[in-house]
Amino acid sequence: MAEHSTETLKVTPLVDVHKAAGARMVPFAGYLMPLQYSGIIAEHAACREGAGLFDVSHMGQLRLDESEPGAAAAWLERLTPSNIAGLGEGAARYSVLTNEAGGVVDDLIITNMGDHLRVVVNGARREAVAHHFAEHADPRVTVTPLDRALIAIQGPAAEAALAPFVDVDLSALTFMKAVYGTAFGADAMISRCGYTGEDGFEISVPNEVAAEAWTRLAADERVAPVGLGARDTLRLEAGLCLYGQDLTEEISPVEADLGFIMPRRRREEGGFLGEERILAELADGPNRKRVGLAVDGRVPARSGAILQIDDLDVGIVTSGGVGPTVGAPIAMGYVDTQFAGIGTKLAAIVRGKPVPVTVAELPFVPSRAKRKT
């Protein structure tokens, strides 16, 4: 992102709050965003032990309306390999948009809000998704971008910290469920989801109340603002993909080990972009597979490091760094399927030298999302 100047970058409604808090601001996805406040390790720990506060307003928020019942879900089922028609009211689903070649255009969250759908896409992929939607448009479906702030609060103290400021019973909301309500005196969409592996919420509010919402939440001693740095270490420990590294237009959802987003009906019926490749990989197995990598020693294996076995190139690291909770370097990457078994010993080439790594189970840190019992 170094090609951006601060003059060309977009800002979120919280930019002044971040600067006032002393955040180190950097370009990200075309926006000026906080990299860190007190430090990546401290912010990571705050989320795991209390509650972390994240500005995710750079994400694209969309509303899908339909002129015929079921049209929006049917349209999305042509663009994703997931079950959207069966999504109950108030339920959210993680999925991917696929292209004709079976690659991933973006990963996204789709929520059924009754008479319409809400969709959240990656900030860096807003234009790509808009182009994809326009290219495959359905006249029965209207896609409206929403100009709203999006704040996430994640961690074991998230529910207790957020509850005083909303008019809904958060304890009744389980993972990947959402409701409309009032938050900080304004209309809000409140979802129990996140990308850290922790329990938590995302709150979509009007831009004009974002600063107040952030300030009131941050005033809680259990809550700490968290920047992009710790957001990345948290999602890496949780084994979650970052678009542009772990997911691209060339990588299929099968290679990415996202089989859980493709239920039996979609596998049997097909009818989505890229189905020829995706269904073949489901049946026969992909040539490569996303895996977790435990790194021996203290040298991190970062994105771009080649993976070898007996001097043979067998894969590449796509995400890597030190996992503060794990207490050691960890990574994810793509490995030829024959070498993707748990426990397989590989070498990551870091600055020309081999660093021992072992294929490991994901996630590195178990999820603590509040699931329905």
Contacts in CASP RR format, 6 or more apart in sequence:
PFRMAT RR
TARGET T0000
AUTHOR 0000-0000-0000
METHOD contacts of the structure
MODEL  1
MAEHSTETLKVTPLVDVHKAAGARMVPFAGYLMPLQYSGIIAEHAACREG
AGLFDVSHMGQLRLDESEPGAAAAWLERLTPSNIAGLGEGAARYSVLTNE
AGGVVDDLIITNMGDHLRVVVNGARREAVAHHFAEHADPRVTVTPLDRAL
IAIQGPAAEAALAPFVDVDLSALTFMKAVYGTAFGADAMISRCGYTGEDG
FEISVPNEVAAEAWTRLAADERVAPVGLGARDTLRLEAGLCLYGQDLTEE
ISPVEADLGFIMPRRRREEGGFLGEERILAELADGPNRKRVGLAVDGRVP
ARSGAILQIDDLDVGIVTSGGVGPTVGAPIAMGYVDTQFAGIGTKLAAIV
RGKPVPVTVAELPFVPSRAKRKT
1 26 0 8 1.000
1 27 0 8 1.000
1 28 0 8 1.000
1 29 0 8 1.000
1 30 0 8 1.000
2 27 0 8 1.000
4 27 0 8 1.000
4 30 0 8 1.000
6 27 0 8 1.000
6 32 0 8 1.000
9 27 0 8 1.000
9 30 0 8 1.000
9 31 0 8 1.000
9 32 0 8 1.000
10 30 0 8 1.000
10 31 0 8 1.000
10 32 0 8 1.000
10 58 0 8 1.000
11 31 0 8 1.000
11 32 0 8 1.000
12 31 0 8 1.000
12 33 0 8 1.000
12 55 0 8 1.000
12 57 0 8 1.000
12 58 0 8 1.000
12 149 0 8 1.000
12 210 0 8 1.000
13 57 0 8 1.000
13 149 0 8 1.000
13 207 0 8 1.000
13 208 0 8 1.000
13 210 0 8 1.000
13 211 0 8 1.000
14 55 0 8 1.000
14 57 0 8 1.000
14 149 0 8 1.000
14 151 0 8 1.000
14 210 0 8 1.000
14 211 0 8 1.000
14 214 0 8 1.000
15 25 0 8 1.000
15 32 0 8 1.000
16 211 0 8 1.000
17 211 0 8 1.000
17 214 0 8 1.000
17 215 0 8 1.000
18 25 0 8 1.000
18 33 0 8 1.000
18 34 0 8 1.000
18 55 0 8 1.000
18 225 0 8 1.000
19 25 0 8 1.000
21 34 0 8 1.000
21 37 0 8 1.000
21 218 0 8 1.000
21 225 0 8 1.000
22 37 0 8 1.000
23 34 0 8 1.000
23 35 0 8 1.000
23 36 0 8 1.000
23 37 0 8 1.000
23 225 0 8 1.000
23 227 0 8 1.000
24 34 0 8 1.000
24 35 0 8 1.000
24 36 0 8 1.000
24 37 0 8 1.000
25 32 0 8 1.000
25 33 0 8 1.000
25 34 0 8 1.000
25 35 0 8 1.000
26 32 0 8 1.000
26 33 0 8 1.000
26 34 0 8 1.000
26 35 0 8 1.000
26 228 0 8 1.000
27 33 0 8 1.000
28 35 0 8 1.000
28 58 0 8 1.000
28 124 0 8 1.000
28 228 0 8 1.000
29 58 0 8 1.000
29 122 0 8 1.000
29 123 0 8 1.000
29 124 0 8 1.000
30 58 0 8 1.000
30 123 0 8 1.000
30 124 0 8 1.000
31 58 0 8 1.000
31 123 0 8 1.000
33 55 0 8 1.000
33 58 0 8 1.000
33 227 0 8 1.000
33 228 0 8 1.000
34 55 0 8 1.000
34 225 0 8 1.000
34 227 0 8 1.000
34 228 0 8 1.000
35 227 0 8 1.000
35 228 0 8 1.000
35 229 0 8 1.000
36 43 0 8 1.000
36 227 0 8 1.000
36 228 0 8 1.000
36 229 0 8 1.000
36 230 0 8 1.000
37 43 0 8 1.000
37 224 0 8 1.000
37 225 0 8 1.000
37 226 0 8 1.000
37 227 0 8 1.000
38 224 0 8 1.000
39 230 0 8 1.000
40 227 0 8 1.000
40 229 0 8 1.000
40 230 0 8 1.000
40 233 0 8 1.000
40 324 0 8 1.000
41 230 0 8 1.000
41 324 0 8 1.000
42 224 0 8 1.000
43 52 0 8 1.000
43 224 0 8 1.000
43 225 0 8 1.000
43 226 0 8 1.000
43 227 0 8 1.000
43 229 0 8 1.000
43 230 0 8 1.000
44 226 0 8 1.000
44 230 0 8 1.000
44 233 0 8 1.000
44 234 0 8 1.000
44 323 0 8 1.000
44 324 0 8 1.000
44 325 0 8 1.000
45 324 0 8 1.000
45 325 0 8 1.000
46 52 0 8 1.000
46 223 0 8 1.000
46 224 0 8 1.000
46 226 0 8 1.000
47 154 0 8 1.000
47 155 0 8 1.000
47 196 0 8 1.000
47 198 0 8 1.000
47 224 0 8 1.000
47 226 0 8 1.000
47 230 0 8 1.000
47 234 0 8 1.000
48 155 0 8 1.000
48 198 0 8 1.000
48 234 0 8 1.000
48 325 0 8 1.000
48 365 0 8 1.000
49 156 0 8 1.000
50 155 0 8 1.000
50 156 0 8 1.000
50 157 0 8 1.000
50 158 0 8 1.000
50 222 0 8 1.000
50 223 0 8 1.000
50 224 0 8 1.000
51 153 0 8 1.000
51 154 0 8 1.000
51 155 0 8 1.000
51 156 0 8 1.000
51 157 0 8 1.000
51 158 0 8 1.000
51 161 0 8 1.000
51 220 0 8 1.000
51 222 0 8 1.000
51 223 0 8 1.000
51 224 0 8 1.000
52 153 0 8 1.000
52 154 0 8 1.000
52 155 0 8 1.000
52 158 0 8 1.000
52 223 0 8 1.000
52 224 0 8 1.000
52 225 0 8 1.000
52 226 0 8 1.000
53 151 0 8 1.000
53 152 0 8 1.000
53 153 0 8 1.000
53 214 0 8 1.000
53 217 0 8 1.000
53 218 0 8 1.000
53 223 0 8 1.000
53 224 0 8 1.000
53 225 0 8 1.000
53 226 0 8 1.000
54 151 0 8 1.000
54 152 0 8 1.000
54 153 0 8 1.000
54 154 0 8 1.000
54 225 0 8 1.000
54 226 0 8 1.000
54 227 0 8 1.000
54 231 0 8 1.000
55 149 0 8 1.000
55 150 0 8 1.000
55 151 0 8 1.000
55 214 0 8 1.000
55 227 0 8 1.000
56 150 0 8 1.000
56 151 0 8 1.000
56 152 0 8 1.000
56 202 0 8 1.000
57 148 0 8 1.000
57 149 0 8 1.000
57 150 0 8 1.000
57 151 0 8 1.000
57 210 0 8 1.000
58 123 0 8 1.000
59 120 0 8 1.000
59 121 0 8 1.000
59 122 0 8 1.000
59 123 0 8 1.000
59 150 0 8 1.000
60 120 0 8 1.000
60 121 0 8 1.000
60 122 0 8 1.000
60 123 0 8 1.000
60 126 0 8 1.000
60 145 0 8 1.000
60 146 0 8 1.000
61 118 0 8 1.000
61 119 0 8 1.000
61 120 0 8 1.000
61 145 0 8 1.000
61 146 0 8 1.000
61 148 0 8 1.000
61 150 0 8 1.000
61 204 0 8 1.000
62 118 0 8 1.000
62 119 0 8 1.000
62 120 0 8 1.000
62 121 0 8 1.000
62 143 0 8 1.000
62 144 0 8 1.000
62 145 0 8 1.000
62 146 0 8 1.000
63 116 0 8 1.000
63 117 0 8 1.000
63 118 0 8 1.000
63 119 0 8 1.000
63 143 0 8 1.000
63 144 0 8 1.000
63 146 0 8 1.000
64 72 0 8 1.000
64 76 0 8 1.000
64 116 0 8 1.000
64 117 0 8 1.000
64 118 0 8 1.000
64 119 0 8 1.000
64 141 0 8 1.000
64 142 0 8 1.000
64 143 0 8 1.000
64 144 0 8 1.000
65 72 0 8 1.000
65 115 0 8 1.000
65 116 0 8 1.000
65 141 0 8 1.000
65 142 0 8 1.000
65 144 0 8 1.000
66 72 0 8 1.000
66 116 0 8 1.000
66 140 0 8 1.000
66 141 0 8 1.000
66 142 0 8 1.000
67 139 0 8 1.000
67 140 0 8 1.000
67 141 0 8 1.000
67 142 0 8 1.000
68 140 0 8 1.000
70 85 0 8 1.000
71 138 0 8 1.000
71 140 0 8 1.000
71 141 0 8 1.000
72 116 0 8 1.000
72 117 0 8 1.000
72 140 0 8 1.000
72 141 0 8 1.000
73 84 0 8 1.000
73 85 0 8 1.000
73 86 0 8 1.000
73 87 0 8 1.000
73 112 0 8 1.000
73 117 0 8 1.000
74 84 0 8 1.000
74 85 0 8 1.000
74 138 0 8 1.000
75 136 0 8 1.000
75 138 0 8 1.000
75 140 0 8 1.000
75 141 0 8 1.000
76 82 0 8 1.000
76 84 0 8 1.000
76 110 0 8 1.000
76 117 0 8 1.000
77 83 0 8 1.000
77 84 0 8 1.000
77 85 0 8 1.000
77 266 0 8 1.000
77 271 0 8 1.000
77 272 0 8 1.000
78 136 0 8 1.000
78 271 0 8 1.000
78 272 0 8 1.000
78 273 0 8 1.000
79 97 0 8 1.000
79 98 0 8 1.000
79 132 0 8 1.000
79 133 0 8 1.000
79 136 0 8 1.000
79 272 0 8 1.000
79 273 0 8 1.000
80 95 0 8 1.000
80 96 0 8 1.000
80 97 0 8 1.000
80 98 0 8 1.000
80 110 0 8 1.000
80 261 0 8 1.000
80 272 0 8 1.000
81 95 0 8 1.000
81 96 0 8 1.000
81 98 0 8 1.000
81 253 0 8 1.000
81 261 0 8 1.000
81 262 0 8 1.000
81 266 0 8 1.000
81 270 0 8 1.000
81 272 0 8 1.000
81 275 0 8 1.000
81 278 0 8 1.000
82 93 0 8 1.000
82 95 0 8 1.000
82 96 0 8 1.000
82 110 0 8 1.000
82 261 0 8 1.000
82 262 0 8 1.000
82 263 0 8 1.000
82 266 0 8 1.000
83 93 0 8 1.000
83 263 0 8 1.000
83 265 0 8 1.000
83 266 0 8 1.000
84 93 0 8 1.000
84 95 0 8 1.000
84 110 0 8 1.000
84 117 0 8 1.000
87 93 0 8 1.000
87 110 0 8 1.000
87 111 0 8 1.000
87 112 0 8 1.000
88 112 0 8 1.000
89 112 0 8 1.000
89 113 0 8 1.000
89 114 0 8 1.000
90 111 0 8 1.000
90 112 0 8 1.000
90 113 0 8 1.000
90 114 0 8 1.000
90 177 0 8 1.000
90 178 0 8 1.000
90 179 0 8 1.000
91 111 0 8 1.000
91 112 0 8 1.000
91 176 0 8 1.000
91 177 0 8 1.000
91 178 0 8 1.000
92 109 0 8 1.000
92 110 0 8 1.000
92 111 0 8 1.000
92 112 0 8 1.000
92 176 0 8 1.000
92 177 0 8 1.000
92 178 0 8 1.000
92 191 0 8 1.000
92 193 0 8 1.000
93 109 0 8 1.000
93 110 0 8 1.000
93 111 0 8 1.000
93 176 0 8 1.000
93 261 0 8 1.000
94 107 0 8 1.000
94 108 0 8 1.000
94 109 0 8 1.000
94 176 0 8 1.000
94 261 0 8 1.000
95 107 0 8 1.000
95 108 0 8 1.000
95 109 0 8 1.000
95 110 0 8 1.000
95 261 0 8 1.000
96 104 0 8 1.000
96 105 0 8 1.000
96 106 0 8 1.000
96 107 0 8 1.000
96 108 0 8 1.000
96 247 0 8 1.000
96 253 0 8 1.000
96 256 0 8 1.000
96 258 0 8 1.000
96 261 0 8 1.000
97 104 0 8 1.000
97 105 0 8 1.000
97 106 0 8 1.000
97 107 0 8 1.000
97 108 0 8 1.000
97 129 0 8 1.000
97 132 0 8 1.000
98 104 0 8 1.000
98 105 0 8 1.000
98 252 0 8 1.000
98 253 0 8 1.000
98 272 0 8 1.000
98 273 0 8 1.000
98 274 0 8 1.000
98 278 0 8 1.000
99 105 0 8 1.000
99 132 0 8 1.000
99 249 0 8 1.000
99 273 0 8 1.000
99 274 0 8 1.000
100 273 0 8 1.000
100 274 0 8 1.000
101 249 0 8 1.000
101 250 0 8 1.000
101 274 0 8 1.000
101 277 0 8 1.000
102 252 0 8 1.000
102 253 0 8 1.000
102 273 0 8 1.000
102 274 0 8 1.000
102 275 0 8 1.000
102 276 0 8 1.000
102 277 0 8 1.000
102 278 0 8 1.000
103 248 0 8 1.000
103 249 0 8 1.000
103 250 0 8 1.000
103 251 0 8 1.000
103 252 0 8 1.000
103 253 0 8 1.000
103 274 0 8 1.000
103 277 0 8 1.000
104 243 0 8 1.000
104 247 0 8 1.000
104 248 0 8 1.000
104 249 0 8 1.000
104 251 0 8 1.000
104 252 0 8 1.000
104 253 0 8 1.000
104 256 0 8 1.000
105 125 0 8 1.000
105 128 0 8 1.000
105 129 0 8 1.000
105 132 0 8 1.000
105 249 0 8 1.000
106 121 0 8 1.000
106 122 0 8 1.000
106 125 0 8 1.000
106 128 0 8 1.000
106 129 0 8 1.000
106 132 0 8 1.000
106 243 0 8 1.000
106 247 0 8 1.000
107 122 0 8 1.000
107 241 0 8 1.000
107 243 0 8 1.000
107 247 0 8 1.000
108 119 0 8 1.000
108 120 0 8 1.000
108 121 0 8 1.000
108 122 0 8 1.000
108 129 0 8 1.000
109 119 0 8 1.000
109 120 0 8 1.000
109 191 0 8 1.000
109 193 0 8 1.000
110 117 0 8 1.000
110 118 0 8 1.000
110 119 0 8 1.000
111 117 0 8 1.000
111 118 0 8 1.000
111 119 0 8 1.000
111 178 0 8 1.000
111 189 0 8 1.000
111 191 0 8 1.000
113 178 0 8 1.000
113 180 0 8 1.000
113 189 0 8 1.000
118 178 0 8 1.000
118 189 0 8 1.000
120 150 0 8 1.000
120 202 0 8 1.000
121 129 0 8 1.000
122 243 0 8 1.000
124 243 0 8 1.000
124 244 0 8 1.000
125 243 0 8 1.000
126 145 0 8 1.000
130 143 0 8 1.000
130 145 0 8 1.000
133 143 0 8 1.000
136 273 0 8 1.000
146 204 0 8 1.000
147 207 0 8 1.000
148 204 0 8 1.000
148 205 0 8 1.000
148 206 0 8 1.000
148 207 0 8 1.000
149 204 0 8 1.000
149 205 0 8 1.000
149 206 0 8 1.000
149 207 0 8 1.000
149 209 0 8 1.000
149 210 0 8 1.000
149 213 0 8 1.000
150 202 0 8 1.000
150 203 0 8 1.000
150 204 0 8 1.000
151 202 0 8 1.000
151 203 0 8 1.000
151 205 0 8 1.000
151 210 0 8 1.000
151 213 0 8 1.000
151 214 0 8 1.000
151 217 0 8 1.000
152 194 0 8 1.000
152 195 0 8 1.000
152 200 0 8 1.000
152 201 0 8 1.000
152 202 0 8 1.000
152 203 0 8 1.000
153 161 0 8 1.000
153 162 0 8 1.000
153 200 0 8 1.000
153 201 0 8 1.000
153 203 0 8 1.000
153 217 0 8 1.000
153 223 0 8 1.000
154 194 0 8 1.000
154 196 0 8 1.000
154 197 0 8 1.000
154 198 0 8 1.000
154 199 0 8 1.000
154 200 0 8 1.000
154 201 0 8 1.000
154 226 0 8 1.000
154 234 0 8 1.000
155 196 0 8 1.000
155 198 0 8 1.000
155 199 0 8 1.000
155 200 0 8 1.000
155 368 0 8 1.000
156 198 0 8 1.000
156 199 0 8 1.000
156 368 0 8 1.000
157 220 0 8 1.000
157 222 0 8 1.000
157 223 0 8 1.000
158 198 0 8 1.000
158 199 0 8 1.000
158 200 0 8 1.000
158 201 0 8 1.000
159 170 0 8 1.000
159 171 0 8 1.000
159 199 0 8 1.000
159 200 0 8 1.000
159 201 0 8 1.000
159 370 0 8 1.000
160 222 0 8 1.000
161 217 0 8 1.000
161 220 0 8 1.000
161 222 0 8 1.000
161 223 0 8 1.000
162 170 0 8 1.000
162 183 0 8 1.000
162 201 0 8 1.000
162 203 0 8 1.000
162 217 0 8 1.000
163 170 0 8 1.000
165 183 0 8 1.000
165 184 0 8 1.000
165 213 0 8 1.000
165 216 0 8 1.000
165 217 0 8 1.000
166 181 0 8 1.000
166 182 0 8 1.000
166 183 0 8 1.000
166 188 0 8 1.000
166 190 0 8 1.000
166 203 0 8 1.000
167 181 0 8 1.000
167 182 0 8 1.000
167 183 0 8 1.000
168 179 0 8 1.000
168 181 0 8 1.000
168 190 0 8 1.000
170 190 0 8 1.000
170 192 0 8 1.000
170 201 0 8 1.000
173 179 0 8 1.000
173 190 0 8 1.000
173 192 0 8 1.000
173 201 0 8 1.000
174 192 0 8 1.000
174 370 0 8 1.000
174 371 0 8 1.000
174 372 0 8 1.000
175 192 0 8 1.000
175 193 0 8 1.000
175 199 0 8 1.000
175 369 0 8 1.000
175 370 0 8 1.000
175 371 0 8 1.000
175 372 0 8 1.000
176 191 0 8 1.000
176 192 0 8 1.000
176 193 0 8 1.000
177 191 0 8 1.000
177 192 0 8 1.000
178 189 0 8 1.000
178 190 0 8 1.000
178 191 0 8 1.000
178 192 0 8 1.000
178 193 0 8 1.000
179 189 0 8 1.000
179 190 0 8 1.000
180 187 0 8 1.000
180 188 0 8 1.000
180 189 0 8 1.000
180 190 0 8 1.000
181 187 0 8 1.000
181 188 0 8 1.000
181 189 0 8 1.000
181 190 0 8 1.000
182 188 0 8 1.000
183 190 0 8 1.000
183 203 0 8 1.000
183 205 0 8 1.000
183 213 0 8 1.000
184 205 0 8 1.000
184 209 0 8 1.000
184 212 0 8 1.000
184 213 0 8 1.000
184 216 0 8 1.000
185 209 0 8 1.000
186 205 0 8 1.000
186 206 0 8 1.000
186 208 0 8 1.000
186 209 0 8 1.000
187 205 0 8 1.000
187 206 0 8 1.000
188 203 0 8 1.000
188 204 0 8 1.000
188 205 0 8 1.000
189 203 0 8 1.000
189 204 0 8 1.000
190 201 0 8 1.000
190 202 0 8 1.000
190 203 0 8 1.000
190 204 0 8 1.000
191 201 0 8 1.000
191 202 0 8 1.000
191 203 0 8 1.000
191 204 0 8 1.000
192 199 0 8 1.000
192 200 0 8 1.000
192 201 0 8 1.000
192 369 0 8 1.000
192 370 0 8 1.000
193 200 0 8 1.000
193 201 0 8 1.000
193 202 0 8 1.000
193 369 0 8 1.000
194 200 0 8 1.000
194 201 0 8 1.000
194 202 0 8 1.000
195 231 0 8 1.000
195 234 0 8 1.000
195 235 0 8 1.000
195 238 0 8 1.000
195 240 0 8 1.000
196 231 0 8 1.000
196 234 0 8 1.000
196 235 0 8 1.000
196 238 0 8 1.000
197 234 0 8 1.000
197 235 0 8 1.000
197 237 0 8 1.000
197 238 0 8 1.000
197 240 0 8 1.000
197 363 0 8 1.000
197 365 0 8 1.000
197 367 0 8 1.000
197 368 0 8 1.000
197 369 0 8 1.000
198 234 0 8 1.000
198 368 0 8 1.000
198 369 0 8 1.000
199 368 0 8 1.000
199 369 0 8 1.000
199 370 0 8 1.000
200 369 0 8 1.000
200 370 0 8 1.000
203 213 0 8 1.000
205 213 0 8 1.000
214 225 0 8 1.000
217 223 0 8 1.000
218 224 0 8 1.000
218 225 0 8 1.000
226 234 0 8 1.000
232 242 0 8 1.000
232 319 0 8 1.000
233 321 0 8 1.000
233 322 0 8 1.000
233 323 0 8 1.000
233 324 0 8 1.000
235 242 0 8 1.000
236 319 0 8 1.000
236 320 0 8 1.000
236 321 0 8 1.000
236 323 0 8 1.000
236 330 0 8 1.000
236 331 0 8 1.000
236 332 0 8 1.000
236 364 0 8 1.000
237 323 0 8 1.000
237 324 0 8 1.000
237 325 0 8 1.000
237 326 0 8 1.000
237 330 0 8 1.000
237 363 0 8 1.000
237 364 0 8 1.000
237 365 0 8 1.000
238 363 0 8 1.000
238 364 0 8 1.000
238 365 0 8 1.000
238 367 0 8 1.000
239 292 0 8 1.000
239 332 0 8 1.000
239 362 0 8 1.000
239 363 0 8 1.000
239 364 0 8 1.000
240 363 0 8 1.000
241 247 0 8 1.000
241 256 0 8 1.000
241 258 0 8 1.000
241 290 0 8 1.000
241 332 0 8 1.000
242 318 0 8 1.000
242 319 0 8 1.000
245 303 0 8 1.000
245 318 0 8 1.000
245 319 0 8 1.000
246 256 0 8 1.000
246 290 0 8 1.000
246 318 0 8 1.000
246 319 0 8 1.000
246 332 0 8 1.000
246 333 0 8 1.000
247 256 0 8 1.000
251 334 0 8 1.000
252 277 0 8 1.000
252 278 0 8 1.000
252 281 0 8 1.000
252 286 0 8 1.000
253 259 0 8 1.000
253 261 0 8 1.000
253 262 0 8 1.000
253 278 0 8 1.000
254 278 0 8 1.000
254 281 0 8 1.000
254 282 0 8 1.000
254 285 0 8 1.000
254 286 0 8 1.000
255 281 0 8 1.000
255 286 0 8 1.000
255 287 0 8 1.000
255 288 0 8 1.000
255 289 0 8 1.000
255 290 0 8 1.000
255 334 0 8 1.000
256 290 0 8 1.000
257 289 0 8 1.000
257 290 0 8 1.000
257 291 0 8 1.000
257 362 0 8 1.000
259 282 0 8 1.000
262 278 0 8 1.000
262 282 0 8 1.000
266 272 0 8 1.000
267 279 0 8 1.000
267 282 0 8 1.000
270 279 0 8 1.000
272 278 0 8 1.000
285 337 0 8 1.000
286 337 0 8 1.000
287 336 0 8 1.000
287 337 0 8 1.000
288 315 0 8 1.000
288 334 0 8 1.000
288 335 0 8 1.000
288 336 0 8 1.000
288 337 0 8 1.000
288 340 0 8 1.000
289 334 0 8 1.000
289 335 0 8 1.000
289 337 0 8 1.000
289 340 0 8 1.000
290 318 0 8 1.000
290 332 0 8 1.000
290 333 0 8 1.000
290 334 0 8 1.000
291 332 0 8 1.000
291 333 0 8 1.000
291 334 0 8 1.000
291 335 0 8 1.000
291 340 0 8 1.000
291 341 0 8 1.000
291 359 0 8 1.000
291 360 0 8 1.000
291 362 0 8 1.000
292 330 0 8 1.000
292 331 0 8 1.000
292 332 0 8 1.000
292 333 0 8 1.000
292 359 0 8 1.000
292 360 0 8 1.000
292 361 0 8 1.000
292 362 0 8 1.000
292 364 0 8 1.000
293 301 0 8 1.000
293 307 0 8 1.000
293 317 0 8 1.000
293 330 0 8 1.000
293 331 0 8 1.000
293 332 0 8 1.000
293 333 0 8 1.000
293 346 0 8 1.000
293 348 0 8 1.000
293 357 0 8 1.000
293 358 0 8 1.000
293 359 0 8 1.000
293 360 0 8 1.000
294 328 0 8 1.000
294 330 0 8 1.000
294 357 0 8 1.000
294 358 0 8 1.000
294 360 0 8 1.000
294 364 0 8 1.000
295 301 0 8 1.000
295 328 0 8 1.000
295 329 0 8 1.000
295 330 0 8 1.000
295 331 0 8 1.000
295 348 0 8 1.000
295 355 0 8 1.000
295 356 0 8 1.000
295 357 0 8 1.000
296 355 0 8 1.000
296 356 0 8 1.000
296 357 0 8 1.000
296 358 0 8 1.000
297 328 0 8 1.000
297 329 0 8 1.000
297 355 0 8 1.000
297 356 0 8 1.000
298 328 0 8 1.000
298 329 0 8 1.000
299 329 0 8 1.000
299 350 0 8 1.000
299 355 0 8 1.000
300 320 0 8 1.000
300 321 0 8 1.000
300 322 0 8 1.000
300 329 0 8 1.000
300 331 0 8 1.000
300 350 0 8 1.000
301 317 0 8 1.000
301 320 0 8 1.000
301 321 0 8 1.000
301 329 0 8 1.000
301 331 0 8 1.000
301 348 0 8 1.000
301 350 0 8 1.000
301 355 0 8 1.000
301 357 0 8 1.000
302 317 0 8 1.000
302 320 0 8 1.000
302 321 0 8 1.000
302 331 0 8 1.000
302 350 0 8 1.000
303 317 0 8 1.000
303 318 0 8 1.000
303 319 0 8 1.000
303 320 0 8 1.000
304 316 0 8 1.000
304 317 0 8 1.000
304 318 0 8 1.000
305 316 0 8 1.000
305 317 0 8 1.000
305 331 0 8 1.000
305 348 0 8 1.000
305 349 0 8 1.000
305 350 0 8 1.000
305 355 0 8 1.000
306 313 0 8 1.000
306 315 0 8 1.000
306 316 0 8 1.000
306 317 0 8 1.000
306 348 0 8 1.000
306 349 0 8 1.000
307 313 0 8 1.000
307 314 0 8 1.000
307 315 0 8 1.000
307 316 0 8 1.000
307 317 0 8 1.000
307 333 0 8 1.000
307 335 0 8 1.000
307 346 0 8 1.000
307 347 0 8 1.000
307 348 0 8 1.000
307 349 0 8 1.000
307 357 0 8 1.000
308 314 0 8 1.000
308 315 0 8 1.000
308 346 0 8 1.000
308 347 0 8 1.000
308 348 0 8 1.000
308 349 0 8 1.000
308 354 0 8 1.000
309 339 0 8 1.000
309 344 0 8 1.000
309 345 0 8 1.000
309 346 0 8 1.000
309 347 0 8 1.000
314 335 0 8 1.000
314 336 0 8 1.000
314 339 0 8 1.000
314 346 0 8 1.000
315 333 0 8 1.000
315 334 0 8 1.000
315 335 0 8 1.000
315 336 0 8 1.000
316 333 0 8 1.000
316 334 0 8 1.000
317 331 0 8 1.000
317 332 0 8 1.000
317 333 0 8 1.000
317 348 0 8 1.000
318 332 0 8 1.000
318 333 0 8 1.000
318 334 0 8 1.000
319 331 0 8 1.000
319 332 0 8 1.000
319 333 0 8 1.000
320 329 0 8 1.000
320 330 0 8 1.000
320 331 0 8 1.000
320 332 0 8 1.000
321 329 0 8 1.000
321 330 0 8 1.000
321 331 0 8 1.000
322 328 0 8 1.000
322 329 0 8 1.000
322 330 0 8 1.000
323 329 0 8 1.000
323 330 0 8 1.000
323 364 0 8 1.000
325 364 0 8 1.000
325 365 0 8 1.000
326 364 0 8 1.000
326 365 0 8 1.000
330 360 0 8 1.000
330 364 0 8 1.000
331 348 0 8 1.000
331 357 0 8 1.000
332 362 0 8 1.000
335 344 0 8 1.000
335 346 0 8 1.000
335 359 0 8 1.000
339 346 0 8 1.000
339 359 0 8 1.000
340 359 0 8 1.000
341 359 0 8 1.000
342 359 0 8 1.000
342 360 0 8 1.000
342 361 0 8 1.000
343 358 0 8 1.000
343 359 0 8 1.000
343 360 0 8 1.000
344 358 0 8 1.000
344 359 0 8 1.000
345 356 0 8 1.000
345 357 0 8 1.000
345 358 0 8 1.000
346 356 0 8 1.000
346 357 0 8 1.000
346 358 0 8 1.000
346 359 0 8 1.000
347 354 0 8 1.000
347 355 0 8 1.000
347 356 0 8 1.000
347 357 0 8 1.000
348 354 0 8 1.000
348 355 0 8 1.000
348 357 0 8 1.000
349 355 0 8 1.000
END
